[in-house]
């Protein structure tokens, strides 16, 4: 998600069905209590996730 991949792109890259990816993304958004991907990404980055290693 943080790489701006669509659900279809994530599905192909991970070898999962599109429905599975949609379900996982939906679960992530619900657990983080955010309304969209950009909010989830912002929250994750604020928590120190997804930052480049030095």
C-alpha positions as CSV (number, residue, x, y, z in Angstrom):
1,X,0.0,0.0,0.0
2,X,2.8,2.4,0.9
3,X,4.3,1.9,-2.6
4,X,1.1,3.2,-4.1
5,X,0.2,-0.2,-5.7
6,X,-3.4,-0.9,-6.5
7,X,-5.2,-3.9,-5.1
8,X,-4.8,-5.6,-8.5
9,X,-1.0,-4.9,-8.5
10,X,-0.7,-6.2,-5.0
11,X,-2.7,-9.3,-5.9
12,X,-0.4,-10.1,-8.9
13,X,2.8,-9.4,-6.9
14,X,1.8,-11.6,-4.0
15,X,-0.1,-14.3,-5.9
16,X,-3.3,-13.7,-4.0
17,X,-6.8,-13.2,-5.4
18,X,-8.1,-9.7,-5.7
19,X,-10.8,-10.4,-3.2
20,X,-8.2,-11.5,-0.6
21,X,-6.2,-8.3,-1.1
22,X,-9.4,-6.2,-0.8
23,X,-10.3,-8.0,2.4
24,X,-6.9,-7.5,3.9
25,X,-6.8,-3.8,3.0
26,X,-10.3,-3.4,4.4
27,X,-9.2,-5.1,7.7
28,X,-6.1,-2.9,7.9
29,X,-8.2,0.2,7.5
30,X,-10.7,-0.9,10.1
31,X,-8.1,-1.9,12.7
32,X,-6.3,1.4,12.3
33,X,-9.6,3.2,12.4
34,X,-8.9,5.2,9.3
35,X,-11.0,5.9,6.2
36,X,-8.5,5.5,3.4
37,X,-5.0,4.2,2.4
38,X,-3.4,7.6,2.7
39,X,-4.4,7.9,6.3
40,X,-3.1,4.4,7.0
41,X,0.2,5.2,5.4
42,X,0.5,8.4,7.3
43,X,-0.2,6.6,10.6
44,X,2.3,3.9,9.8
45,X,5.0,6.4,8.9
46,X,4.3,8.4,12.1
47,X,4.8,5.1,14.0
48,X,8.2,4.7,12.3
49,X,7.2,2.0,9.8
50,X,8.2,2.2,6.2
51,X,11.0,4.6,6.7
52,X,14.2,4.1,4.7
53,X,17.1,2.4,6.6
54,X,20.3,4.3,6.9
